[in-house]
Amino acid sequence: MKLLLQSAEDAAKVVENLIVPDSVQKAQLAETVNKLINTDYNQLFNDLISQAMWIALKIALAFAIYMVGKWLTKWLIRIMDRSFDRRNVDASLRSFLRSFVKAVMTILVVLAAIQTLGINTTSFVAIFASAGLAIGMALSGTLQNFAGGVILLLLRPYRVGDFITAQGQSGTVKSIGLFSTQLSTGDNRTIYVPNSAISTSIVDNYSQAEARRVEWNIAISYGDDFDVARREILAMLEADSRVLKEPAEPMVALKELGNSAVVVVARCWTANSDYWSLTFDINEKIYKELPLKGINFPYPQLDVHIKQN
């Protein structure tokens, strides 16, 4: 009961405080009217005009900074293009660097224009940094592929059109993107290899050198004349115009005495573009012409001895 009475008294006090007497209300109204009457409107108007002019000047200055920065960006990109032309920079690397420089310069110019307007850019930088950290954590794999693409474009272990083997895949490089490398296989399949994986793995580039060495391993029967086999194989290689004399002359040697055959090795150099055609043609000639000279190709043999008790 006492609690109820105490609550009622408190409520009454609150109501009394909310009800303002008429005399107080009249005094407040009179003070407001007096302020309006005594206001110097000429000074207020001049202040508004000066503030408007200052704001307009800052906007014009910010716009001028943006336009000058835009012109400087174009000028810098033109200088980069001239330097790229003199140094014969790869087209993929050129496109990436131009886009990167343009994005960085645009961000700097916009921040400078915002700073001129009197807006504190520290908060914007903090927001961008926080957003970049969050996005980076969410897209860590994608950023690794991006970094791998930058490394590939800078180091250029392979170029568009090269035939490579990497990450267990072989094919001709069709494009080098910022996130993946596109390969086209011999049977016209398209394979996308992540740049983060291919930039840290072993890459076997078959197209970087102008010439390649071709090797054949021919098994002949024991008892066949090795000198005849060597002479015939050398004649085949020397008669083919695709075989190069440099960096070394064609050679034929006895490589191995196997379990059921004598292994003869033949080597020569040829242009990259002729590698497979020369390989297949010499294979066919060896198979067709050596037997005509008394050189035989043995089948694998296994001797089985049966013991009877």
Backbone as numpy.savetxt, mean C-alpha at the origin, in Angstrom:
# Nx Ny Nz CAx CAy CAz Cx Cy Cz
-45.74 12.20 63.22 -46.59 13.40 63.22 -45.71 14.65 63.22
-44.66 14.59 64.03 -43.74 15.73 64.09 -43.07 15.96 62.74
-42.75 14.86 62.05 -42.12 14.98 60.74 -43.06 15.65 59.75
-44.31 15.35 59.77 -45.28 15.97 58.86 -45.39 17.46 59.11
-45.42 17.88 60.40 -45.51 19.30 60.74 -44.27 20.05 60.28
-43.10 19.42 60.46 -41.86 20.06 60.03 -41.84 20.26 58.51
-42.32 19.28 57.78 -42.35 19.38 56.31 -43.31 20.47 55.87
-44.43 20.61 56.53 -45.39 21.66 56.19 -44.81 23.04 56.43
-44.09 23.22 57.52 -43.47 24.52 57.80 -42.42 24.87 56.74
-41.63 23.88 56.35 -40.61 24.13 55.31 -41.25 24.53 54.00
-42.34 23.89 53.63 -43.04 24.22 52.39 -43.59 25.63 52.43
-44.09 26.05 53.58 -44.63 27.40 53.72 -43.54 28.44 53.54
-42.35 28.17 54.09 -41.24 29.11 53.93 -40.84 29.25 52.47
-40.82 28.14 51.74 -40.46 28.19 50.33 -41.45 29.04 49.55
-42.74 28.89 49.84 -43.76 29.66 49.15 -43.61 31.14 49.44
-43.28 31.48 50.70 -43.10 32.88 51.06 -41.94 33.51 50.29
-40.86 32.70 50.11 -39.71 33.22 49.38 -40.02 33.42 47.90
-40.89 32.58 47.33 -41.23 32.70 45.93 -42.14 33.89 45.65
-42.95 34.26 46.59 -43.90 35.37 46.41 -43.16 36.68 46.67
-42.96 37.47 45.63 -42.26 38.75 45.75 -43.31 39.85 45.97
-43.11 40.70 46.94 -44.07 41.79 47.20 -44.17 42.73 46.01
-45.31 43.42 45.90 -45.54 44.35 44.79 -44.52 45.48 44.80
-44.16 45.95 45.97 -43.21 47.06 46.05 -41.86 46.69 45.46
-41.43 45.43 45.73 -40.14 44.97 45.18 -40.22 44.83 43.66
-41.35 44.29 43.17 -41.52 44.15 41.73 -41.51 45.51 41.03
-42.15 46.51 41.64 -42.18 47.84 41.05 -40.79 48.45 41.01
-40.00 48.21 42.05 -38.64 48.76 42.09 -37.77 48.12 41.00
-37.91 46.82 40.81 -37.13 46.14 39.76 -37.51 46.62 38.37
-38.81 46.82 38.14 -39.27 47.31 36.84 -38.75 48.72 36.58
-38.76 49.58 37.60 -38.29 50.95 37.45 -36.80 50.97 37.12
-36.03 50.07 37.77 -34.59 50.02 37.50 -34.31 49.60 36.05
-35.08 48.64 35.53 -34.89 48.19 34.15 -35.22 49.30 33.16
-36.32 50.01 33.38 -36.70 51.11 32.50 -35.66 52.21 32.51
-35.10 52.49 33.69 -34.08 53.53 33.82 -32.83 53.17 33.01
-32.45 51.88 33.04 -31.28 51.45 32.25 -31.52 51.64 30.77
-32.71 51.29 30.30 -33.01 51.44 28.88 -33.02 52.90 28.46
-33.50 53.79 29.35 -33.57 55.22 29.00 -32.18 55.83 28.93
-31.33 55.42 29.86 -30.00 56.01 29.96 -28.96 55.36 29.03
-29.36 54.35 28.24 -28.42 53.69 27.34 -28.01 54.62 26.21
-26.68 54.65 25.92 -26.16 55.47 24.81 -26.24 54.62 23.53
-27.30 54.82 22.81 -27.51 54.00 21.61 -26.49 54.31 20.51
-26.01 55.51 20.45 -24.98 55.84 19.45 -23.71 55.03 19.70
-23.30 54.98 20.98 -22.11 54.20 21.32 -22.33 52.72 21.05
-23.53 52.22 21.39 -23.85 50.82 21.15 -23.81 50.51 19.65
-24.36 51.43 18.84 -24.35 51.22 17.39 -22.93 51.23 16.83
-22.09 52.16 17.34 -20.69 52.21 16.89 -19.94 50.93 17.27
-20.22 50.45 18.49 -19.57 49.21 18.92 -19.97 48.04 18.03
-21.26 47.97 17.69 -21.71 46.89 16.82 -21.05 46.96 15.45
-20.94 48.20 14.90 -20.31 48.35 13.59 -18.84 47.93 13.62
-18.13 48.38 14.69 -16.71 48.02 14.79 -16.52 46.52 14.93
-17.39 45.88 15.72 -17.31 44.43 15.87 -17.59 43.72 14.54
-18.61 44.22 13.81 -18.93 43.61 12.52 -17.78 43.76 11.54
-17.16 44.94 11.53 -16.02 45.16 10.63 -14.84 44.25 11.00
-14.60 44.09 12.30 -13.50 43.22 12.73 -13.75 41.77 12.34
-15.00 41.33 12.50 -15.34 39.95 12.12 -15.20 39.77 10.61
-15.68 40.77 9.85 -15.55 40.69 8.38 -14.09 40.66 7.96
-13.25 41.45 8.64 -11.82 41.47 8.32 -11.18 40.10 8.60
-11.54 39.48 9.72 -10.99 38.17 10.04 -11.46 37.11 9.03
-12.72 37.21 8.61 -13.22 36.26 7.61 -12.47 36.43 6.29
-12.27 37.72 5.89 -11.54 37.98 4.65 -10.10 37.48 4.74
-9.46 37.68 5.91 -8.09 37.23 6.09 -8.01 35.70 6.07
-8.98 35.04 6.70 -9.00 33.58 6.67 -9.20 33.06 5.25
-10.08 33.71 4.49 -10.29 33.31 3.10 -9.03 33.52 2.28
-8.33 34.65 2.54 -7.08 34.91 1.81 -6.03 33.86 2.13
-5.94 33.47 3.41 -4.98 32.43 3.81 -5.32 31.11 3.12
-6.60 30.79 3.04 -7.01 29.55 2.38 -6.64 29.57 0.90
-6.89 30.68 0.22 -6.59 30.76 -1.21 -5.08 30.71 -1.47
-4.31 31.42 -0.63 -2.85 31.38 -0.79 -2.33 29.97 -0.51
-2.86 29.33 0.52 -2.45 27.97 0.82 -2.80 27.00 -0.30
-3.96 27.20 -0.91 -4.35 26.36 -2.04 -3.41 26.56 -3.22
-3.02 27.81 -3.47 -2.07 28.08 -4.56 -0.70 27.47 -4.26
-0.25 27.58 -3.00 1.03 26.99 -2.62 1.01 25.47 -2.77
-0.13 24.85 -2.47 -0.24 23.39 -2.63 -0.07 23.00 -4.09
-0.77 23.70 -4.98 -0.64 23.41 -6.41 0.80 23.65 -6.90
1.41 24.73 -6.40 2.79 25.03 -6.80 3.75 23.93 -6.34
3.55 23.45 -5.10 4.41 22.39 -4.58 4.23 21.09 -5.37
2.99 20.78 -5.74 2.74 19.56 -6.51 3.36 19.67 -7.90
3.32 20.87 -8.50 3.97 21.04 -9.81 5.47 20.82 -9.72
6.09 21.33 -8.65 7.52 21.11 -8.46 7.81 19.62 -8.28
6.96 18.93 -7.51 7.15 17.49 -7.32 7.03 16.75 -8.65
6.05 17.13 -9.48 5.89 16.46 -10.78 7.12 16.65 -11.66
7.69 17.86 -11.65 8.90 18.09 -12.45 10.06 17.24 -11.94
10.17 17.17 -10.62 11.25 16.34 -10.06 11.02 14.86 -10.38
9.76 14.42 -10.34 9.45 13.02 -10.68 9.79 12.73 -12.14
9.50 13.70 -13.02 9.79 13.49 -14.44 11.29 13.38 -14.69
12.07 14.20 -13.98 13.53 14.13 -14.17 14.11 12.82 -13.66
13.54 12.31 -12.58 14.08 11.09 -11.96 13.37 9.82 -12.43
12.38 9.96 -13.32 11.63 8.81 -13.84 11.02 7.99 -12.70
10.34 8.68 -11.79 9.71 8.02 -10.65 8.52 7.19 -11.14
8.34 6.02 -10.52 7.25 5.13 -10.90 5.90 5.83 -10.75
4.97 5.51 -11.66 3.66 6.18 -11.66 2.88 5.90 -10.39
2.97 4.69 -9.86 2.24 4.35 -8.63 2.75 5.17 -7.46
4.06 5.27 -7.32 4.65 6.06 -6.24 4.33 7.54 -6.41
4.36 8.03 -7.65 4.06 9.44 -7.91 2.64 9.78 -7.48
1.68 8.94 -7.84 0.28 9.20 -7.49 0.09 9.21 -5.98
0.73 8.26 -5.30 0.58 8.19 -3.84 1.16 9.43 -3.17
2.36 9.85 -3.56 3.00 11.00 -2.93 2.24 12.28 -3.20
1.70 12.44 -4.41 0.92 13.63 -4.72 -0.32 13.71 -3.84
-1.02 12.58 -3.69 -2.23 12.56 -2.86 -1.89 12.83 -1.39
-0.79 12.26 -0.93 -0.41 12.43 0.47 -0.05 13.89 0.76
0.77 14.50 -0.09 1.17 15.89 0.12 -0.04 16.82 0.02
-0.93 16.56 -0.91 -2.11 17.41 -1.05 -3.00 17.33 0.19
-3.18 16.14 0.75 -4.01 15.99 1.95 -3.38 16.70 3.14
-2.07 16.55 3.33 -1.40 17.20 4.46 -1.45 18.72 4.33
-1.18 19.25 3.15 -1.21 20.69 2.95 -2.61 21.26 3.15
-3.63 20.54 2.70 -5.01 21.01 2.87 -5.37 21.10 4.35
-4.97 20.10 5.13 -5.26 20.11 6.57 -4.56 21.29 7.23
-3.30 21.54 6.89 -2.56 22.66 7.50 -3.19 24.01 7.13
-3.59 24.16 5.89 -4.19 25.43 5.46 -5.52 25.65 6.17
-6.35 24.63 6.28 -7.65 24.77 6.96 -7.44 25.12 8.43
-6.48 24.48 9.10 -6.22 24.80 10.50 -5.73 26.24 10.65
-4.88 26.71 9.72 -4.42 28.10 9.79 -5.56 29.08 9.59
-6.49 28.77 8.68 -7.63 29.66 8.47 -8.54 29.68 9.69
-8.76 28.54 10.30 -9.59 28.49 11.51 -8.95 29.27 12.64
-7.62 29.15 12.78 -6.91 29.90 13.82 -7.05 31.40 13.60
-7.05 31.84 12.35 -7.20 33.27 12.05 -8.56 33.79 12.48
-9.57 32.96 12.41 -10.92 33.37 12.82 -11.05 33.51 14.33
-10.01 33.13 15.07 -10.06 33.24 16.52 -10.54 32.00 17.21
-10.72 30.92 16.45 -11.17 29.66 17.04 -9.94 28.89 17.50
-9.98 28.39 18.71 -8.85 27.64 19.26 -8.76 26.27 18.58
-7.65 26.06 17.86 -7.49 24.80 17.12 -6.98 23.66 18.00
-6.62 23.97 19.24 -6.10 22.90 20.11 -7.14 21.82 20.32
-8.40 22.25 20.49 -9.46 21.27 20.69 -9.65 20.41 19.44
-9.53 21.05 18.25 -9.66 20.27 17.00 -8.53 19.24 16.88
-7.32 19.67 17.22 -6.20 18.73 17.15 -6.40 17.57 18.12
-6.88 17.89 19.32 -7.12 16.83 20.31 -8.20 15.86 19.82
-9.24 16.42 19.20 -10.31 15.55 18.68 -9.78 14.67 17.55
-9.00 15.26 16.64 -8.43 14.47 15.54 -7.49 13.39 16.06
-6.69 13.75 17.08 -5.77 12.76 17.64 -6.53 11.61 18.29
-7.57 11.94 19.04 -8.36 10.89 19.69 -9.06 10.02 18.66
-9.63 10.68 17.64 -10.31 9.91 16.59 -9.31 9.04 15.83
-8.12 9.58 15.57 -7.11 8.80 14.87 -6.66 7.60 15.68
-6.52 7.78 17.01 -6.14 6.66 17.86 -7.21 5.58 17.86
-8.47 6.00 17.98 -9.55 5.02 18.00 -9.66 4.29 16.66
-9.57 5.04 15.57 -9.65 4.41 14.25 -8.45 3.50 14.01
-7.27 3.95 14.48 -6.08 3.12 14.30 -6.17 1.80 15.05
-6.73 1.83 16.26 -6.89 0.58 17.02 -7.92 -0.33 16.35
-8.97 0.27 15.80 -10.00 -0.55 15.16 -9.55 -1.10 13.82
-8.70 -0.35 13.13 -8.27 -0.76 11.79 -6.77 -1.03 11.76
-6.26 -1.70 12.79 -4.82 -1.94 12.86 -4.32 -2.76 11.67
-5.09 -3.79 11.28 -4.68 -4.61 10.14 -4.65 -3.81 8.85
-5.65 -2.95 8.66 -5.69 -2.13 7.45 -4.54 -1.14 7.41
-4.21 -0.56 8.58 -3.09 0.37 8.62 -1.77 -0.34 8.37
-1.65 -1.58 8.81 -0.45 -2.35 8.50 -0.33 -2.59 6.99
-1.46 -2.87 6.35 -1.44 -3.03 4.89 -1.06 -1.72 4.21
-1.55 -0.61 4.76 -1.20 0.71 4.20 0.29 0.97 4.33
0.84 0.68 5.52 2.28 0.86 5.72 3.08 -0.06 4.80
2.59 -1.30 4.62 3.25 -2.21 3.69 3.22 -1.70 2.27
2.09 -1.09 1.87 2.01 -0.51 0.53 2.99 0.63 0.34
3.17 1.45 1.38 4.14 2.55 1.30 5.55 1.99 1.13
5.88 0.93 1.89 7.21 0.32 1.77 7.42 -0.25 0.37
6.42 -0.91 -0.16 6.55 -1.48 -1.50 6.73 -0.40 -2.55
5.99 0.71 -2.41 6.11 1.79 -3.39 7.46 2.49 -3.30
8.05 2.52 -2.10 9.34 3.17 -1.93 10.50 2.27 -2.35
10.46 1.01 -1.91 11.57 0.09 -2.19 11.44 -0.58 -3.55
10.22 -0.78 -4.02 9.93 -1.36 -5.33 10.67 -2.69 -5.58
10.39 -3.72 -4.76 10.97 -5.04 -5.05 10.40 -5.65 -6.33
9.28 -5.15 -6.79 8.70 -5.58 -8.05 7.87 -4.43 -8.61
7.58 -4.53 -9.90 6.80 -3.51 -10.57 5.64 -4.15 -11.31
4.74 -3.31 -11.80 3.62 -3.81 -12.59 4.16 -4.49 -13.84
3.70 -5.71 -14.10 4.16 -6.48 -15.23 5.18 -7.55 -14.89
5.76 -7.51 -13.68 6.73 -8.52 -13.27 6.01 -9.81 -12.87
6.68 -10.94 -13.13 6.17 -12.23 -12.69 6.89 -12.59 -11.40
6.13 -12.77 -10.31 6.73 -12.99 -9.00 6.08 -14.19 -8.32
6.77 -14.66 -7.29 6.23 -15.67 -6.38 6.38 -15.13 -4.96
5.27 -15.06 -4.24 5.29 -14.54 -2.86 4.09 -15.11 -2.11
4.31 -15.43 -0.84 3.25 -15.97 0.00 2.61 -17.21 -0.61
3.41 -18.02 -1.29 2.90 -19.24 -1.89 2.09 -19.03 -3.15
2.07 -17.82 -3.69 1.30 -17.51 -4.88 2.24 -17.01 -5.98
1.93 -17.38 -7.22 2.73 -16.94 -8.37 1.81 -16.28 -9.38
2.30 -15.22 -10.00 1.51 -14.55 -11.02 2.17 -13.26 -11.47
1.56 -12.65 -12.46 2.03 -11.38 -13.00 1.39 -10.23 -12.23
2.19 -9.27 -11.81 1.68 -8.14 -11.03 0.85 -7.24 -11.94
-0.42 -7.09 -11.58 -1.31 -6.22 -12.35 -1.41 -4.82 -11.76
-1.38 -4.73 -10.44 -1.45 -3.41 -9.80 -0.88 -3.53 -8.39
-0.32 -2.40 -7.92 0.20 -2.30 -6.56 -0.61 -1.23 -5.87
-1.59 -1.65 -5.06 -2.44 -0.71 -4.35 -1.86 -0.36 -3.00
-2.55 0.52 -2.28 -2.10 0.91 -0.95 -2.36 -0.18 0.08
-3.26 -1.11 -0.21 -3.60 -2.13 0.77 -3.32 -3.54 0.29
-3.25 -3.78 -1.01 -3.00 -5.13 -1.52 -2.35 -5.06 -2.88
-1.70 -6.17 -3.25 -1.08 -6.32 -4.57 -1.90 -7.33 -5.37
-2.25 -6.96 -6.58 -3.08 -7.81 -7.43 -2.20 -8.61 -8.38
-2.36 -9.94 -8.33 -1.62 -10.84 -9.20 -2.58 -11.53 -10.15
-2.12 -11.78 -11.37 -2.90 -12.53 -12.36 -2.12 -13.81 -12.67
-2.74 -14.95 -12.42 -2.07 -16.23 -12.61 -2.10 -16.65 -14.08
-1.39 -17.75 -14.37 -1.33 -18.23 -15.75 -2.67 -18.69 -16.29
-3.57 -19.16 -15.39 -4.90 -19.58 -15.83 -5.94 -18.48 -15.63
-5.44 -17.22 -15.54 -6.29 -16.02 -15.51 -7.12 -15.91 -14.23
-6.56 -16.37 -13.14 -7.17 -16.11 -11.83 -6.55 -14.84 -11.25
-7.35 -14.10 -10.50 -6.88 -12.87 -9.86 -6.70 -13.12 -8.37
-5.50 -12.81 -7.87 -5.18 -13.04 -6.46 -4.79 -11.70 -5.84
-5.37 -11.39 -4.67 -5.04 -10.19 -3.93 -4.22 -10.58 -2.70
-2.99 -10.14 -2.67 -2.09 -10.46 -1.56 -1.96 -9.22 -0.68
-2.25 -9.30 0.63 -2.14 -8.12 1.50 -0.71 -7.58 1.50
-0.60 -6.27 1.47 0.72 -5.65 1.42 1.52 -5.89 2.69
0.84 -5.98 3.84 1.56 -6.21 5.08 2.27 -7.55 5.07
1.68 -8.55 4.40 2.31 -9.86 4.32 3.40 -9.91 3.28
3.14 -9.35 2.12 4.10 -9.45 1.02 5.31 -8.54 1.25
5.14 -7.45 2.01 6.27 -6.54 2.25 7.28 -7.12 3.23
6.88 -8.13 4.02 7.79 -8.73 5.00 8.15 -10.17 4.65
7.77 -10.63 3.46 8.05 -12.01 3.07 9.09 -12.05 1.96
9.52 -13.26 1.62 10.47 -13.45 0.53 9.72 -13.34 -0.80
10.21 -12.47 -1.67 9.60 -12.26 -2.98 10.59 -12.74 -4.04
10.15 -13.68 -4.86 10.98 -14.19 -5.95 10.53 -13.51 -7.24
11.35 -12.59 -7.72 11.02 -11.81 -8.91 11.73 -12.42 -10.12
10.95 -12.99 -11.05 11.51 -13.64 -12.23 11.76 -12.67 -13.38
11.24 -11.45 -13.26 11.28 -10.53 -14.39 12.25 -9.38 -14.22
12.89 -9.29 -13.09 13.74 -8.12 -12.84 14.98 -8.12 -13.72
15.59 -9.29 -13.92 16.77 -9.38 -14.78 16.35 -9.57 -16.23
17.20 -9.14 -17.14 16.88 -9.25 -18.56 17.06 -10.67 -19.08
18.00 -11.43 -18.48 18.28 -12.79 -18.95 18.14 -13.77 -17.79
17.77 -15.01 -18.13 17.64 -16.07 -17.14 18.37 -17.32 -17.63
18.81 -18.12 -16.67 19.48 -19.36 -17.02 18.47 -20.50 -17.03
18.53 -21.31 -18.09 17.65 -22.47 -18.22 18.48 -23.72 -17.93
17.86 -24.67 -17.26 18.58 -25.91 -16.90 17.71 -27.12 -17.20
18.33 -28.14 -17.79 17.67 -29.42 -18.05 18.46 -30.53 -17.36
17.77 -31.46 -16.76 18.38 -32.65 -16.18 17.87 -33.86 -16.97
18.78 -34.50 -17.71 18.40 -35.60 -18.60 19.00 -36.90 -18.06
18.17 -37.87 -17.85 18.62 -39.19 -17.37 18.82 -40.12 -18.56
20.05 -40.65 -18.71 20.35 -41.61 -19.79 20.78 -42.93 -19.16
20.72 -43.98 -19.96 21.01 -45.31 -19.43 22.51 -45.51 -19.21
22.81 -46.34 -18.21 24.19 -46.78 -18.05 24.62 -47.55 -19.28
25.83 -47.32 -19.74 26.34 -47.99 -20.93 26.21 -47.15 -22.18
25.31 -46.11 -22.19 25.20 -45.21 -23.34 26.42 -44.30 -23.40
26.75 -43.85 -24.59 27.93 -43.01 -24.80 27.63 -41.58 -24.34
28.27 -41.18 -23.26 28.04 -39.83 -22.72 28.54 -38.75 -23.68
29.67 -39.02 -24.37 30.21 -38.02 -25.30 29.23 -37.72 -26.43
28.55 -38.76 -26.90 27.55 -38.56 -27.95 26.39 -37.72 -27.42
25.94 -38.06 -26.23 24.83 -37.31 -25.63 25.20 -35.85 -25.45
26.41 -35.58 -24.95 26.83 -34.20 -24.74 26.93 -33.46 -26.07
27.51 -34.09 -27.09 27.66 -33.44 -28.39 26.31 -33.09 -29.01
25.34 -34.00 -28.94 24.03 -33.77 -29.54 23.27 -32.67 -28.80
23.35 -32.68 -27.47 22.62 -31.64 -26.71 23.24 -30.27 -26.95
24.55 -30.18 -26.99 25.21 -28.90 -27.28 24.84 -28.39 -28.67
24.76 -29.33 -29.63 24.37 -28.92 -30.99 22.96 -28.34 -31.00
22.06 -28.94 -30.25 20.69 -28.41 -30.17 20.69 -26.99 -29.62
21.45 -26.74 -28.56 21.46 -25.43 -27.92 22.13 -24.38 -28.81
23.25 -24.75 -29.41 23.97 -23.78 -30.24 23.22 -23.44 -31.52
22.36 -24.35 -31.98 21.61 -24.08 -33.21 20.39 -23.19 -32.96
20.02 -22.99 -31.71 18.83 -22.19 -31.39 19.23 -20.74 -31.21
18.60 -19.86 -31.95 18.94 -18.42 -31.89 18.55 -17.77 -30.57
17.68 -18.39 -29.81 17.26 -17.81 -28.54 18.29 -18.01 -27.43
19.25 -18.90 -27.65 20.30 -19.15 -26.66 21.34 -18.04 -26.75
21.65 -17.41 -25.62 22.60 -16.30 -25.58 24.01 -16.80 -25.31
24.98 -16.06 -25.84 26.39 -16.36 -25.59 26.89 -15.69 -24.32
26.20 -14.68 -23.87 26.55 -13.97 -22.65 25.37 -14.04 -21.68
25.63 -14.18 -20.39 26.92 -14.08 -19.71 27.78 -15.35 -19.73
27.30 -16.44 -20.34 28.11 -17.66 -20.40 27.67 -18.49 -21.60
28.58 -19.28 -22.11 28.29 -20.19 -23.23 27.46 -21.38 -22.72
26.68 -22.02 -23.59 25.96 -23.23 -23.18 26.94 -24.30 -22.72
26.53 -25.11 -21.75 27.39 -26.17 -21.25 26.56 -27.42 -20.97
27.21 -28.59 -21.11 26.62 -29.88 -20.80 27.64 -30.65 -19.98
27.22 -31.23 -18.87 28.14 -31.95 -17.98 27.41 -33.13 -17.35
28.24 -34.06 -16.84 27.69 -35.21 -16.13 27.45 -34.79 -14.68
26.20 -34.79 -14.29 25.85 -34.26 -12.98 25.84 -35.32 -11.89
25.31 -36.51 -12.20 25.10 -37.48 -11.12 25.06 -38.89 -11.66
25.58 -39.82 -10.89 25.44 -41.24 -11.17 24.34 -41.78 -10.27
23.15 -41.85 -10.82 22.00 -42.23 -10.02 21.88 -43.73 -9.85
20.82 -44.14 -9.18 20.59 -45.56 -8.91 20.32 -46.34 -10.19
19.60 -45.72 -11.11 19.24 -46.44 -12.33 19.51 -45.66 -13.59
20.21 -44.51 -13.47 20.46 -43.69 -14.65 21.64 -42.77 -14.41
22.22 -42.32 -15.49 23.25 -41.29 -15.46 22.56 -39.96 -15.76
22.70 -39.00 -14.85 22.02 -37.71 -15.00 22.97 -36.72 -15.66
22.53 -36.19 -16.80 23.29 -35.20 -17.54 22.60 -33.85 -17.37
23.38 -32.81 -17.04 22.81 -31.47 -16.87 23.22 -30.60 -18.05
22.28 -29.82 -18.56 22.54 -28.87 -19.66 22.05 -27.49 -19.20
22.85 -26.47 -19.45 22.52 -25.12 -19.01 22.84 -24.12 -20.13
22.00 -23.10 -20.20 22.26 -22.00 -21.13 21.50 -20.78 -20.66
21.81 -19.62 -21.24 21.15 -18.37 -20.90 20.27 -17.92 -22.06
19.14 -17.31 -21.68 18.21 -16.81 -22.69 17.48 -15.58 -22.14
16.82 -14.86 -23.02 16.06 -13.69 -22.59 14.87 -14.11 -21.76
14.46 -13.22 -20.87 13.33 -13.52 -20.00 12.09 -13.93 -20.79
11.85 -13.24 -21.87 10.64 -13.50 -22.65 10.69 -14.86 -23.37
11.90 -15.42 -23.54 12.04 -16.69 -24.26 12.22 -17.89 -23.33
12.13 -17.66 -22.04 12.46 -18.73 -21.09 11.61 -19.98 -21.30
10.30 -19.82 -21.26 9.43 -21.01 -21.32 9.39 -21.62 -22.71
9.38 -20.81 -23.74 9.35 -21.38 -25.10 10.61 -22.18 -25.38
11.76 -21.67 -24.96 13.01 -22.41 -25.15 13.01 -23.70 -24.34
12.52 -23.63 -23.11 12.48 -24.83 -22.26 11.65 -25.93 -22.91
10.47 -25.60 -23.37 9.59 -26.61 -23.94 10.15 -27.16 -25.26
10.71 -26.29 -26.10 11.22 -26.74 -27.40 12.42 -27.67 -27.24
13.34 -27.35 -26.35 14.51 -28.21 -26.15 14.10 -29.54 -25.51
13.11 -29.49 -24.62 12.59 -30.75 -24.06 12.12 -31.69 -25.17
11.38 -31.12 -26.10 10.85 -31.94 -27.20 11.97 -32.47 -28.10
12.96 -31.62 -28.38 14.07 -32.08 -29.23 14.87 -33.18 -28.55
15.13 -33.05 -27.28 15.88 -34.09 -26.56 15.14 -35.42 -26.60
13.84 -35.37 -26.38 13.05 -36.60 -26.36 13.01 -37.27 -27.73
12.96 -36.46 -28.79 12.82 -37.04 -30.13 14.16 -37.43 -30.77
15.22 -36.63 -30.54 16.45 -36.81 -31.31 17.50 -37.68 -30.61
17.57 -37.67 -29.31 18.60 -38.48 -28.64 18.44 -39.98 -28.89
17.21 -40.53 -28.86 17.09 -41.97 -29.16 17.58 -42.32 -30.57
17.50 -41.38 -31.51 18.00 -41.65 -32.86 19.52 -41.78 -32.88
20.19 -41.25 -31.89 21.66 -41.33 -31.80 22.11 -42.44 -30.85
21.18 -43.31 -30.46 21.54 -44.43 -29.58 21.55 -44.10 -28.11
20.94 -42.99 -27.72 20.86 -42.60 -26.31 19.46 -42.94 -25.81
19.37 -43.73 -24.76 18.09 -44.20 -24.24 17.79 -43.57 -22.88
16.50 -43.49 -22.62 16.04 -42.97 -21.34 15.55 -44.15 -20.50
16.21 -44.50 -19.42 15.82 -45.70 -18.66 14.59 -45.45 -17.80
13.87 -46.54 -17.56 12.78 -46.51 -16.60 13.35 -46.77 -15.21
12.72 -46.26 -14.20 13.18 -46.60 -12.85 13.12 -48.11 -12.63
14.15 -48.67 -12.04 14.24 -50.10 -11.85 14.38 -50.44 -10.39
13.81 -51.57 -10.04 13.90 -52.07 -8.66 14.10 -53.58 -8.72
15.21 -54.04 -8.19 15.50 -55.47 -8.15 14.94 -56.07 -6.87
14.15 -57.15 -7.03 13.54 -57.84 -5.90 14.12 -59.23 -5.80
14.68 -59.62 -4.69 15.27 -60.95 -4.45 14.37 -61.71 -3.50
13.92 -62.89 -3.96 13.04 -63.72 -3.13 13.85 -64.87 -2.52
13.81 -64.97 -1.26 14.53 -66.04 -0.56 13.54 -67.12 -0.13
13.88 -68.33 -0.43 13.03 -69.45 -0.06 13.68 -70.25 1.06
12.91 -70.55 2.07 13.41 -71.36 3.17 13.44 -72.83 2.79
